[in-house]
Amino acid sequence: MNLFGRDEIAAGEAVAVVGLGRFGSAVAQSLTRLGHEVLAIDERADIVQRSSESLTHVVQADSTDSGALDQLGLGEFDHVVVAIGTDIEASVLTVLACEEAGVREIWAKAINAKHGQILHRTGAHHVVYPEAAMGERVAHLVSGKMMDFIEFDDGFAIVKTKAPHEAIGRPLGESRLRSKYGITVVGVKQPGEDFTYATADTVISEGDTLIVSGSTKKVEAFAATT
């Protein structure tokens, strides 16, 4: 799942990523690949040296030090991702320093709900819980009913799953999966073919893979029938 909303960061905008653990490094590399100018920051010299092999702009700095962030011009960045993990104090102080610097959009990683509440109150505009999200996704995949699972904050989910037996050999409009299960079949993929957008006239065949959207509970119930 993409960390940022579709329209949150315009193509080519500069983004600072603070904290270059596994999560922060992945975010920084993904943003770079998407065409953004990325400033990566970490206080550990060995991490900075290693990250400089894959990232263009990497600096060593104490992100809890407002003076250090001022010297880096962090206040000029529209978007900063605070990706600091288990050091909650450093995470909170960095968000506070970013807020004081006037960063327009602060994204912050939280390890639990209480941490997230503190980050919101300190000045984070968006809080993400990558470990919790990944744990939820893996749990659904382990169940064997879903091939992929993405859940959004508002209880909406998109899943990739096999077609149920009741839909095989029939157009979607005739099988009435939407009215029966409260879900929408967005796309269909036949073995060896690309995904195509689903319509009421799309005929489902044995072995087809479906992309289904709807409330989390409803797509879970639908996947359980496959």
BELNORJO-V213015 format. One record per residue. PHI is phi in whole degrees, 0 to 359 (999 if undefined). OMEGA is omega in whole degrees, -180 to 180 (999 if undefined). Layout:
[[PHI:OMEGA] [PHI:OMEGA]]
//
This chain:
[[999:177] [291:-178] [294:-174] [261:175] [294:-173] [304:-174] [254:-174] [290:-177] [236:-179] [289:-178] [303:176] [87:179] [290:180] [278:-179] [226:173] [256:177] [242:-177] [253:-178] [102:-173] [246:169] [286:-178] [299:-179] [292:-178] [298:178] [296:179] [296:179] [296:-178] [298:-180] [292:179] [294:178] [296:178] [298:-180] [297:180] [277:175] [98:179] [271:172] [278:-173] [242:170] [256:-179] [257:-174] [230:173] [207:-178] [274:-176] [265:-176] [298:-178] [294:178] [293:180] [298:-180] [296:-180] [293:-178] [290:-179] [294:178] [284:-178] [241:-180] [239:-174] [282:-175] [243:-179] [231:-180] [230:176] [263:-179] [198:174] [273:-174] [289:177] [276:-179] [266:-178] [302:179] [297:180] [295:179] [292:177] [297:179] [296:178] [279:-180] [69:-175] [296:179] [296:179] [275:179] [276:176] [285:-175] [225:175] [229:176] [254:177] [267:-173] [256:180] [291:-173] [266:-168] [284:179] [278:-175] [297:-180] [299:179] [296:178] [299:-177] [293:-179] [294:178] [292:177] [299:179] [299:180] [296:178] [294:179] [297:180] [292:180] [282:178] [90:178] [297:-174] [289:-179] [230:179] [250:175] [255:-178] [222:177] [274:176] [238:180] [263:176] [201:-175] [296:-180] [296:176] [302:180] [297:178] [298:180] [295:180] [297:177] [300:-178] [291:-180] [280:178] [140:179] [291:179] [275:-179] [222:178] [240:-180] [240:-179] [236:-173] [297:-180] [294:180] [295:-180] [296:180] [291:178] [299:178] [296:-179] [295:-179] [297:180] [300:179] [290:180] [290:-180] [296:-179] [298:176] [85:-178] [267:-178] [235:177] [267:174] [198:-175] [209:175] [227:179] [244:-180] [255:-173] [299:-174] [269:178] [78:179] [256:-177] [223:173] [235:-178] [230:172] [248:-174] [211:177] [284:179] [285:177] [289:-177] [301:-176] [294:-177] [264:-173] [290:178] [82:-178] [230:173] [295:-179] [302:180] [298:-179] [279:-179] [287:174] [54:178] [296:-178] [294:-178] [287:-178] [281:-174] [250:-180] [74:-180] [238:178] [238:174] [277:-175] [273:-177] [213:-180] [226:178] [230:174] [273:-180] [307:179] [81:-179] [243:176] [281:175] [294:174] [234:177] [295:-178] [274:174] [231:180] [298:-178] [268:-179] [293:180] [266:-179] [271:-179] [248:177] [302:179] [89:178] [292:174] [253:-179] [249:167] [259:-172] [236:178] [234:179] [157:177] [296:-176] [305:-178] [297:-177] [286:179] [288:175] [295:179] [295:179] [294:-179] [298:180] [293:180] [273:-174] [275:999]]
//
